[in-house]
Amino acid sequence: MSESAKNLHLSHLVDDHFIQRSKAMRFIFSELDNDENMEVKKFIQILKKYCSTVKLSKEEHSKVTVVAKQNPTYLNYETYLACEIQIEGLSDLMLR
């Protein structure tokens, strides 16, 4: 959850994939190609790593959308940095 979102009611929040779904699929399929006999437990970990979401305020989500359209190569978490959106623990989640 972003720092700004922490003080808002749930009705003012949006779940946002910190890696866009289409880009996450490329990462997931790449990992599957590298480990054809992957166990279900590892696959679930990969899904969590690439498909998790964070809560943003609707205002932050609007900013992210504008910046993402201008920078199509950015992953959403890079867009959060460009928009100065702070999400405590996001880097730890991504490094797992």
Biopython code that builds the backbone (N, CA, C, O; Angstrom):
import numpy as np
from Bio.PDB.StructureBuilder import StructureBuilder

atoms = [
    (1, "MET", "N", (0.855, -1.173, 0.000)),
    (1, "MET", "CA", (0.000, 0.000, 0.000)),
    (1, "MET", "C", (0.901, 1.235, 0.000)),
    (1, "MET", "O", (1.866, 1.317, 0.759)),
    (2, "SER", "N", (0.565, 2.190, -0.865)),
    (2, "SER", "CA", (1.366, 3.418, -0.907)),
    (2, "SER", "C", (1.152, 4.212, 0.372)),
    (2, "SER", "O", (0.144, 4.056, 1.063)),
    (3, "GLU", "N", (2.105, 5.049, 0.665)),
    (3, "GLU", "CA", (2.007, 5.880, 1.868)),
    (3, "GLU", "C", (0.759, 6.771, 1.816)),
    (3, "GLU", "O", (0.088, 6.948, 2.833)),
    (4, "SER", "N", (0.445, 7.329, 0.655)),
    (4, "SER", "CA", (-0.743, 8.182, 0.508)),
    (4, "SER", "C", (-2.032, 7.397, 0.687)),
    (4, "SER", "O", (-3.022, 7.922, 1.197)),
    (5, "ALA", "N", (-2.016, 6.144, 0.270)),
    (5, "ALA", "CA", (-3.230, 5.313, 0.341)),
    (5, "ALA", "C", (-3.565, 4.903, 1.769)),
    (5, "ALA", "O", (-4.717, 4.587, 2.067)),
    (6, "LYS", "N", (-2.587, 4.903, 2.638)),
    (6, "LYS", "CA", (-2.805, 4.433, 4.007)),
    (6, "LYS", "C", (-3.845, 5.241, 4.767)),
    (6, "LYS", "O", (-4.466, 4.725, 5.696)),
    (7, "ASN", "N", (-4.044, 6.488, 4.393)),
    (7, "ASN", "CA", (-4.975, 7.360, 5.106)),
    (7, "ASN", "C", (-6.331, 7.483, 4.421)),
    (7, "ASN", "O", (-7.154, 8.307, 4.818)),
    (8, "LEU", "N", (-6.568, 6.672, 3.400)),
    (8, "LEU", "CA", (-7.799, 6.794, 2.625)),
    (8, "LEU", "C", (-8.721, 5.600, 2.854)),
    (8, "LEU", "O", (-8.274, 4.513, 3.220)),
    (9, "HIS", "N", (-10.004, 5.821, 2.633)),
    (9, "HIS", "CA", (-11.013, 4.761, 2.707)),
    (9, "HIS", "C", (-10.822, 3.836, 1.502)),
    (9, "HIS", "O", (-10.376, 4.276, 0.442)),
    (10, "LEU", "N", (-11.154, 2.576, 1.667)),
    (10, "LEU", "CA", (-11.001, 1.586, 0.591)),
    (10, "LEU", "C", (-11.689, 1.998, -0.708)),
    (10, "LEU", "O", (-11.245, 1.611, -1.789)),
    (11, "SER", "N", (-12.752, 2.767, -0.618)),
    (11, "SER", "CA", (-13.467, 3.192, -1.829)),
    (11, "SER", "C", (-12.637, 4.155, -2.677)),
    (11, "SER", "O", (-12.965, 4.402, -3.838)),
    (12, "HIS", "N", (-11.561, 4.700, -2.100)),
    (12, "HIS", "CA", (-10.693, 5.642, -2.822)),
    (12, "HIS", "C", (-9.393, 4.990, -3.269)),
    (12, "HIS", "O", (-8.453, 5.676, -3.669)),
    (13, "LEU", "N", (-9.344, 3.656, -3.200)),
    (13, "LEU", "CA", (-8.123, 2.924, -3.535)),
    (13, "LEU", "C", (-8.308, 2.051, -4.761)),
    (13, "LEU", "O", (-9.422, 1.655, -5.106)),
    (14, "VAL", "N", (-7.190, 1.759, -5.410)),
    (14, "VAL", "CA", (-7.164, 0.919, -6.607)),
    (14, "VAL", "C", (-6.071, -0.130, -6.417)),
    (14, "VAL", "O", (-4.977, 0.189, -5.950)),
    (15, "ASP", "N", (-6.364, -1.385, -6.780)),
    (15, "ASP", "CA", (-5.324, -2.412, -6.811)),
    (15, "ASP", "C", (-4.592, -2.299, -8.137)),
    (15, "ASP", "O", (-5.215, -2.277, -9.198)),
    (16, "ASP", "N", (-3.270, -2.228, -8.073)),
    (16, "ASP", "CA", (-2.468, -2.048, -9.286)),
    (16, "ASP", "C", (-1.357, -3.090, -9.305)),
    (16, "ASP", "O", (-0.654, -3.275, -8.311)),
    (17, "HIS", "N", (-1.202, -3.766, -10.431)),
    (17, "HIS", "CA", (-0.103, -4.721, -10.581)),
    (17, "HIS", "C", (1.200, -3.939, -10.680)),
    (17, "HIS", "O", (1.329, -3.066, -11.538)),
    (18, "PHE", "N", (2.167, -4.237, -9.814)),
    (18, "PHE", "CA", (3.419, -3.482, -9.889)),
    (18, "PHE", "C", (4.281, -3.942, -11.058)),
    (18, "PHE", "O", (5.268, -3.290, -11.401)),
    (19, "ILE", "N", (3.910, -5.057, -11.665)),
    (19, "ILE", "CA", (4.434, -5.459, -12.978)),
    (19, "ILE", "C", (3.197, -5.729, -13.824)),
    (19, "ILE", "O", (2.376, -6.581, -13.482)),
    (20, "GLN", "N", (3.068, -5.009, -14.917)),
    (20, "GLN", "CA", (1.889, -5.156, -15.758)),
    (20, "GLN", "C", (1.699, -6.625, -16.141)),
    (20, "GLN", "O", (2.671, -7.351, -16.351)),
    (21, "ARG", "N", (0.453, -7.049, -16.228)),
    (21, "ARG", "CA", (0.146, -8.466, -16.486)),
    (21, "ARG", "C", (0.802, -8.971, -17.764)),
    (21, "ARG", "O", (1.367, -10.064, -17.771)),
    (22, "SER", "N", (0.740, -8.203, -18.835)),
    (22, "SER", "CA", (1.322, -8.663, -20.102)),
    (22, "SER", "C", (2.834, -8.832, -19.978)),
    (22, "SER", "O", (3.401, -9.770, -20.539)),
    (23, "LYS", "N", (3.480, -7.944, -19.259)),
    (23, "LYS", "CA", (4.933, -8.048, -19.068)),
    (23, "LYS", "C", (5.265, -9.159, -18.077)),
    (23, "LYS", "O", (6.280, -9.839, -18.229)),
    (24, "ALA", "N", (4.433, -9.346, -17.081)),
    (24, "ALA", "CA", (4.645, -10.425, -16.107)),
    (24, "ALA", "C", (4.611, -11.783, -16.801)),
    (24, "ALA", "O", (5.372, -12.683, -16.445)),
    (25, "MET", "N", (3.740, -11.932, -17.780)),
    (25, "MET", "CA", (3.638, -13.209, -18.492)),
    (25, "MET", "C", (4.955, -13.555, -19.179)),
    (25, "MET", "O", (5.345, -14.722, -19.218)),
    (26, "ARG", "N", (5.638, -12.555, -19.717)),
    (26, "ARG", "CA", (6.937, -12.823, -20.354)),
    (26, "ARG", "C", (7.930, -13.368, -19.334)),
    (26, "ARG", "O", (8.655, -14.321, -19.617)),
    (27, "PHE", "N", (7.962, -12.763, -18.145)),
    (27, "PHE", "CA", (8.867, -13.234, -17.091)),
    (27, "PHE", "C", (8.509, -14.655, -16.662)),
    (27, "PHE", "O", (9.389, -15.499, -16.491)),
    (28, "ILE", "N", (7.222, -14.912, -16.490)),
    (28, "ILE", "CA", (6.765, -16.225, -16.036)),
    (28, "ILE", "C", (7.119, -17.303, -17.062)),
    (28, "ILE", "O", (7.642, -18.357, -16.701)),
    (29, "PHE", "N", (6.834, -17.039, -18.338)),
    (29, "PHE", "CA", (7.131, -18.031, -19.363)),
    (29, "PHE", "C", (8.638, -18.235, -19.521)),
    (29, "PHE", "O", (9.083, -19.342, -19.823)),
    (30, "SER", "N", (9.404, -17.206, -19.325)),
    (30, "SER", "CA", (10.859, -17.345, -19.369)),
    (30, "SER", "C", (11.340, -18.280, -18.266)),
    (30, "SER", "O", (12.193, -19.137, -18.500)),
    (31, "GLU", "N", (10.793, -18.114, -17.063)),
    (31, "GLU", "CA", (11.176, -18.989, -15.955)),
    (31, "GLU", "C", (10.728, -20.428, -16.213)),
    (31, "GLU", "O", (11.437, -21.373, -15.868)),
    (32, "LEU", "N", (9.560, -20.591, -16.815)),
    (32, "LEU", "CA", (9.094, -21.936, -17.159)),
    (32, "LEU", "C", (9.993, -22.578, -18.216)),
    (32, "LEU", "O", (10.267, -23.777, -18.155)),
    (33, "ASP", "N", (10.448, -21.786, -19.178)),
    (33, "ASP", "CA", (11.367, -22.305, -20.197)),
    (33, "ASP", "C", (12.673, -22.780, -19.566)),
    (33, "ASP", "O", (13.250, -23.778, -19.997)),
    (34, "ASN", "N", (13.131, -22.068, -18.552)),
    (34, "ASN", "CA", (14.394, -22.411, -17.899)),
    (34, "ASN", "C", (14.267, -23.577, -16.924)),
    (34, "ASN", "O", (15.276, -24.164, -16.534)),
    (35, "ASP", "N", (13.058, -23.918, -16.529)),
    (35, "ASP", "CA", (12.838, -24.999, -15.573)),
    (35, "ASP", "C", (11.572, -25.763, -15.986)),
    (35, "ASP", "O", (10.504, -25.582, -15.401)),
    (36, "GLU", "N", (11.712, -26.603, -16.986)),
    (36, "GLU", "CA", (10.567, -27.310, -17.556)),
    (36, "GLU", "C", (9.891, -28.255, -16.556)),
    (36, "GLU", "O", (8.712, -28.576, -16.712)),
    (37, "ASN", "N", (10.615, -28.696, -15.549)),
    (37, "ASN", "CA", (10.062, -29.614, -14.552)),
    (37, "ASN", "C", (9.777, -28.894, -13.230)),
    (37, "ASN", "O", (9.900, -29.481, -12.155)),
    (38, "MET", "N", (9.409, -27.660, -13.321)),
    (38, "MET", "CA", (9.163, -26.835, -12.137)),
    (38, "MET", "C", (8.062, -27.444, -11.273)),
    (38, "MET", "O", (7.034, -27.907, -11.767)),
    (39, "GLU", "N", (8.313, -27.426, -9.977)),
    (39, "GLU", "CA", (7.316, -27.919, -9.036)),
    (39, "GLU", "C", (6.239, -26.865, -8.826)),
    (39, "GLU", "O", (6.469, -25.672, -9.021)),
    (40, "VAL", "N", (5.073, -27.323, -8.431)),
    (40, "VAL", "CA", (3.932, -26.428, -8.241)),
    (40, "VAL", "C", (4.254, -25.341, -7.218)),
    (40, "VAL", "O", (3.881, -24.184, -7.410)),
    (41, "LYS", "N", (4.933, -25.695, -6.151)),
    (41, "LYS", "CA", (5.267, -24.727, -5.103)),
    (41, "LYS", "C", (6.111, -23.573, -5.661)),
    (41, "LYS", "O", (5.866, -22.410, -5.339)),
    (42, "LYS", "N", (7.093, -23.896, -6.489)),
    (42, "LYS", "CA", (7.933, -22.857, -7.096)),
    (42, "LYS", "C", (7.107, -22.012, -8.070)),
    (42, "LYS", "O", (7.275, -20.794, -8.134)),
    (43, "PHE", "N", (6.223, -22.655, -8.823)),
    (43, "PHE", "CA", (5.371, -21.920, -9.761)),
    (43, "PHE", "C", (4.485, -20.921, -9.022)),
    (43, "PHE", "O", (4.309, -19.793, -9.481)),
    (44, "ILE", "N", (3.933, -21.321, -7.896)),
    (44, "ILE", "CA", (3.103, -20.422, -7.091)),
    (44, "ILE", "C", (3.929, -19.239, -6.591)),
    (44, "ILE", "O", (3.447, -18.107, -6.578)),
    (45, "GLN", "N", (5.164, -19.495, -6.183)),
    (45, "GLN", "CA", (6.049, -18.407, -5.747)),
    (45, "GLN", "C", (6.305, -17.423, -6.884)),
    (45, "GLN", "O", (6.326, -16.210, -6.675)),
    (46, "ILE", "N", (6.499, -17.954, -8.082)),
    (46, "ILE", "CA", (6.725, -17.094, -9.253)),
    (46, "ILE", "C", (5.484, -16.248, -9.541)),
    (46, "ILE", "O", (5.596, -15.060, -9.844)),
    (47, "LEU", "N", (4.304, -16.861, -9.446)),
    (47, "LEU", "CA", (3.067, -16.105, -9.664)),
    (47, "LEU", "C", (2.950, -14.961, -8.667)),
    (47, "LEU", "O", (2.598, -13.842, -9.042)),
    (48, "LYS", "N", (3.245, -15.235, -7.400)),
    (48, "LYS", "CA", (3.184, -14.186, -6.381)),
    (48, "LYS", "C", (4.188, -13.082, -6.685)),
    (48, "LYS", "O", (3.887, -11.899, -6.526)),
    (49, "LYS", "N", (5.379, -13.471, -7.121)),
    (49, "LYS", "CA", (6.432, -12.500, -7.402)),
    (49, "LYS", "C", (6.043, -11.554, -8.541)),
    (49, "LYS", "O", (6.268, -10.347, -8.452)),
    (50, "TYR", "N", (5.467, -12.096, -9.598)),
    (50, "TYR", "CA", (5.199, -11.287, -10.788)),
    (50, "TYR", "C", (3.765, -10.788, -10.921)),
    (50, "TYR", "O", (3.506, -9.904, -11.738)),
    (51, "CYS", "N", (2.835, -11.320, -10.152)),
    (51, "CYS", "CA", (1.429, -10.967, -10.353)),
    (51, "CYS", "C", (0.783, -10.283, -9.157)),
    (51, "CYS", "O", (-0.426, -10.052, -9.164)),
    (52, "SER", "N", (1.546, -9.962, -8.151)),
    (52, "SER", "CA", (0.974, -9.323, -6.969)),
    (52, "SER", "C", (0.579, -7.878, -7.273)),
    (52, "SER", "O", (1.017, -7.287, -8.260)),
    (53, "THR", "N", (-0.252, -7.336, -6.405)),
    (53, "THR", "CA", (-0.709, -5.958, -6.581)),
    (53, "THR", "C", (-0.385, -5.129, -5.344)),
    (53, "THR", "O", (-0.099, -5.653, -4.268)),
    (54, "VAL", "N", (-0.440, -3.828, -5.539)),
    (54, "VAL", "CA", (-0.326, -2.877, -4.440)),
    (54, "VAL", "C", (-1.547, -1.969, -4.488)),
    (54, "VAL", "O", (-2.183, -1.822, -5.532)),
    (55, "LYS", "N", (-1.862, -1.376, -3.374)),
    (55, "LYS", "CA", (-2.985, -0.430, -3.334)),
    (55, "LYS", "C", (-2.440, 0.983, -3.517)),
    (55, "LYS", "O", (-1.515, 1.408, -2.826)),
    (56, "LEU", "N", (-3.040, 1.694, -4.465)),
    (56, "LEU", "CA", (-2.714, 3.088, -4.729)),
    (56, "LEU", "C", (-3.977, 3.916, -4.570)),
    (56, "LEU", "O", (-5.088, 3.397, -4.684)),
    (57, "SER", "N", (-3.805, 5.190, -4.311)),
    (57, "SER", "CA", (-4.969, 6.072, -4.336)),
    (57, "SER", "C", (-5.393, 6.222, -5.795)),
    (57, "SER", "O", (-4.591, 6.015, -6.706)),
    (58, "LYS", "N", (-6.639, 6.576, -6.008)),
    (58, "LYS", "CA", (-7.115, 6.782, -7.378)),
    (58, "LYS", "C", (-6.310, 7.882, -8.070)),
    (58, "LYS", "O", (-6.052, 7.807, -9.272)),
    (59, "GLU", "N", (-5.917, 8.895, -7.314)),
    (59, "GLU", "CA", (-5.104, 9.988, -7.863)),
    (59, "GLU", "C", (-3.733, 9.465, -8.308)),
    (59, "GLU", "O", (-3.261, 9.790, -9.398)),
    (60, "GLU", "N", (-3.109, 8.664, -7.465)),
    (60, "GLU", "CA", (-1.814, 8.086, -7.830)),
    (60, "GLU", "C", (-1.946, 7.198, -9.059)),
    (60, "GLU", "O", (-1.092, 7.228, -9.945)),
    (61, "HIS", "N", (-3.009, 6.411, -9.114)),
    (61, "HIS", "CA", (-3.223, 5.521, -10.250)),
    (61, "HIS", "C", (-3.376, 6.312, -11.551)),
    (61, "HIS", "O", (-2.898, 5.880, -12.600)),
    (62, "SER", "N", (-4.029, 7.448, -11.485)),
    (62, "SER", "CA", (-4.165, 8.305, -12.670)),
    (62, "SER", "C", (-2.803, 8.800, -13.139)),
    (62, "SER", "O", (-2.522, 8.818, -14.337)),
    (63, "LYS", "N", (-1.958, 9.201, -12.193)),
    (63, "LYS", "CA", (-0.596, 9.654, -12.539)),
    (63, "LYS", "C", (0.198, 8.519, -13.166)),
    (63, "LYS", "O", (0.894, 8.716, -14.162)),
    (64, "VAL", "N", (0.094, 7.339, -12.584)),
    (64, "VAL", "CA", (0.810, 6.173, -13.097)),
    (64, "VAL", "C", (0.381, 5.886, -14.529)),
    (64, "VAL", "O", (1.220, 5.589, -15.379)),
    (65, "THR", "N", (-0.898, 5.971, -14.800)),
    (65, "THR", "CA", (-1.415, 5.710, -16.139)),
    (65, "THR", "C", (-0.829, 6.677, -17.157)),
    (65, "THR", "O", (-0.429, 6.263, -18.245)),
    (66, "VAL", "N", (-0.773, 7.953, -16.820)),
    (66, "VAL", "CA", (-0.232, 8.964, -17.737)),
    (66, "VAL", "C", (1.249, 8.713, -18.004)),
    (66, "VAL", "O", (1.685, 8.720, -19.155)),
    (67, "VAL", "N", (2.021, 8.493, -16.942)),
    (67, "VAL", "CA", (3.462, 8.286, -17.093)),
    (67, "VAL", "C", (3.743, 6.976, -17.834)),
    (67, "VAL", "O", (4.662, 6.914, -18.650)),
    (68, "ALA", "N", (2.964, 5.936, -17.559)),
    (68, "ALA", "CA", (3.157, 4.645, -18.229)),
    (68, "ALA", "C", (2.910, 4.763, -19.736)),
    (68, "ALA", "O", (3.618, 4.145, -20.530)),
    (69, "LYS", "N", (1.924, 5.541, -20.124)),
    (69, "LYS", "CA", (1.652, 5.725, -21.551)),
    (69, "LYS", "C", (2.799, 6.449, -22.238)),
    (69, "LYS", "O", (3.084, 6.201, -23.409)),
    (70, "GLN", "N", (3.454, 7.340, -21.511)),
    (70, "GLN", "CA", (4.580, 8.086, -22.072)),
    (70, "GLN", "C", (5.878, 7.271, -22.062)),
    (70, "GLN", "O", (6.828, 7.598, -22.774)),
    (71, "ASN", "N", (5.911, 6.219, -21.256)),
    (71, "ASN", "CA", (7.115, 5.391, -21.089)),
    (71, "ASN", "C", (6.735, 3.911, -21.172)),
    (71, "ASN", "O", (6.722, 3.221, -20.153)),
    (72, "PRO", "N", (6.428, 3.421, -22.369)),
    (72, "PRO", "CA", (5.900, 2.060, -22.501)),
    (72, "PRO", "C", (6.870, 0.956, -22.091)),
    (72, "PRO", "O", (6.442, -0.180, -21.886)),
    (73, "THR", "N", (8.150, 1.251, -21.965)),
    (73, "THR", "CA", (9.093, 0.217, -21.550)),
    (73, "THR", "C", (9.189, 0.090, -20.032)),
    (73, "THR", "O", (9.754, -0.882, -19.531)),
    (74, "TYR", "N", (8.650, 1.050, -19.301)),
    (74, "TYR", "CA", (8.698, 0.999, -17.835)),
    (74, "TYR", "C", (7.804, -0.113, -17.313)),
    (74, "TYR", "O", (6.723, -0.368, -17.843)),
    (75, "LEU", "N", (8.279, -0.767, -16.263)),
    (75, "LEU", "CA", (7.398, -1.615, -15.471)),
    (75, "LEU", "C", (6.704, -0.687, -14.486)),
    (75, "LEU", "O", (7.234, 0.381, -14.178)),
    (76, "ASN", "N", (5.541, -1.062, -13.988)),
    (76, "ASN", "CA", (4.790, -0.143, -13.126)),
    (76, "ASN", "C", (5.592, 0.326, -11.919)),
    (76, "ASN", "O", (5.483, 1.486, -11.519)),
    (77, "TYR", "N", (6.402, -0.563, -11.328)),
    (77, "TYR", "CA", (7.168, -0.117, -10.162)),
    (77, "TYR", "C", (8.171, 0.968, -10.534)),
    (77, "TYR", "O", (8.509, 1.803, -9.694)),
    (78, "GLU", "N", (8.653, 0.974, -11.772)),
    (78, "GLU", "CA", (9.526, 2.061, -12.227)),
    (78, "GLU", "C", (8.720, 3.350, -12.386)),
    (78, "GLU", "O", (9.222, 4.445, -12.133)),
    (79, "THR", "N", (7.489, 3.206, -12.799)),
    (79, "THR", "CA", (6.601, 4.357, -12.913)),
    (79, "THR", "C", (6.313, 4.939, -11.538)),
    (79, "THR", "O", (6.236, 6.159, -11.391)),
    (80, "TYR", "N", (6.151, 4.082, -10.522)),
    (80, "TYR", "CA", (5.938, 4.585, -9.160)),
    (80, "TYR", "C", (7.109, 5.469, -8.741)),
    (80, "TYR", "O", (6.913, 6.518, -8.127)),
    (81, "LEU", "N", (8.321, 5.043, -9.073)),
    (81, "LEU", "CA", (9.494, 5.853, -8.737)),
    (81, "LEU", "C", (9.457, 7.193, -9.461)),
    (81, "LEU", "O", (9.740, 8.234, -8.869)),
    (82, "ALA", "N", (9.105, 7.160, -10.747)),
    (82, "ALA", "CA", (9.031, 8.391, -11.538)),
    (82, "ALA", "C", (7.970, 9.338, -10.988)),
    (82, "ALA", "O", (8.116, 10.556, -11.087)),
    (83, "CYS", "N", (6.912, 8.791, -10.415)),
    (83, "CYS", "CA", (5.821, 9.598, -9.858)),
    (83, "CYS", "C", (6.035, 9.913, -8.364)),
    (83, "CYS", "O", (5.198, 10.555, -7.729)),
    (84, "GLU", "N", (7.160, 9.452, -7.825)),
    (84, "GLU", "CA", (7.496, 9.655, -6.407)),
    (84, "GLU", "C", (6.442, 9.060, -5.474)),
    (84, "GLU", "O", (6.097, 9.644, -4.447)),
    (85, "ILE", "N", (5.945, 7.892, -5.853)),
    (85, "ILE", "CA", (4.993, 7.164, -5.018)),
    (85, "ILE", "C", (5.798, 6.218, -4.132)),
    (85, "ILE", "O", (6.560, 5.386, -4.626)),
    (86, "GLN", "N", (5.625, 6.352, -2.844)),
    (86, "GLN", "CA", (6.379, 5.541, -1.894)),
    (86, "GLN", "C", (5.544, 4.346, -1.440)),
    (86, "GLN", "O", (4.408, 4.493, -0.990)),
    (87, "ILE", "N", (6.139, 3.159, -1.571)),
    (87, "ILE", "CA", (5.468, 1.935, -1.149)),
    (87, "ILE", "C", (6.462, 1.150, -0.298)),
    (87, "ILE", "O", (7.375, 0.503, -0.811)),
    (88, "GLU", "N", (6.262, 1.223, 0.991)),
    (88, "GLU", "CA", (7.164, 0.558, 1.924)),
    (88, "GLU", "C", (7.119, -0.958, 1.716)),
    (88, "GLU", "O", (6.044, -1.556, 1.661)),
    (89, "GLY", "N", (8.287, -1.563, 1.604)),
    (89, "GLY", "CA", (8.383, -3.009, 1.480)),
    (89, "GLY", "C", (8.285, -3.552, 0.071)),
    (89, "GLY", "O", (8.433, -4.759, -0.123)),
    (90, "LEU", "N", (8.042, -2.707, -0.923)),
    (90, "LEU", "CA", (7.898, -3.206, -2.291)),
    (90, "LEU", "C", (9.188, -3.841, -2.788)),
    (90, "LEU", "O", (9.145, -4.908, -3.401)),
    (91, "SER", "N", (10.323, -3.220, -2.542)),
    (91, "SER", "CA", (11.574, -3.779, -3.012)),
    (91, "SER", "C", (11.849, -5.127, -2.354)),
    (91, "SER", "O", (12.382, -6.030, -2.999)),
    (92, "ASP", "N", (11.492, -5.277, -1.079)),
    (92, "ASP", "CA", (11.667, -6.568, -0.402)),
    (92, "ASP", "C", (10.792, -7.641, -1.031)),
    (92, "ASP", "O", (11.235, -8.775, -1.211)),
    (93, "LEU", "N", (9.567, -7.296, -1.365)),
    (93, "LEU", "CA", (8.649, -8.238, -2.005)),
    (93, "LEU", "C", (9.201, -8.696, -3.348)),
    (93, "LEU", "O", (9.112, -9.875, -3.687)),
    (94, "MET", "N", (9.760, -7.782, -4.100)),
    (94, "MET", "CA", (10.255, -8.093, -5.420)),
    (94, "MET", "C", (11.535, -8.934, -5.384)),
    (94, "MET", "O", (11.802, -9.689, -6.319)),
    (95, "LEU", "N", (12.316, -8.811, -4.329)),
    (95, "LEU", "CA", (13.561, -9.546, -4.243)),
    (95, "LEU", "C", (13.386, -10.983, -3.771)),
    (95, "LEU", "O", (14.331, -11.769, -3.847)),
    (96, "ARG", "N", (12.213, -11.344, -3.291)),
    (96, "ARG", "CA", (11.970, -12.718, -2.823)),
    (96, "ARG", "C", (12.022, -13.710, -3.931)),
    (96, "ARG", "O", (11.838, -14.905, -3.699)),
]
sb = StructureBuilder()
sb.init_structure("model")
sb.init_model(0)
sb.init_chain("A")
sb.init_seg("    ")
for serial, (resi, resn, name, xyz) in enumerate(atoms, 1):
    if name == "N":
        sb.init_residue(resn, " ", resi, " ")
    sb.init_atom(name, np.array(xyz, "f"), 0.0, 1.0, " ", f" {name:<3s}", serial, name[0])
structure = sb.get_structure()
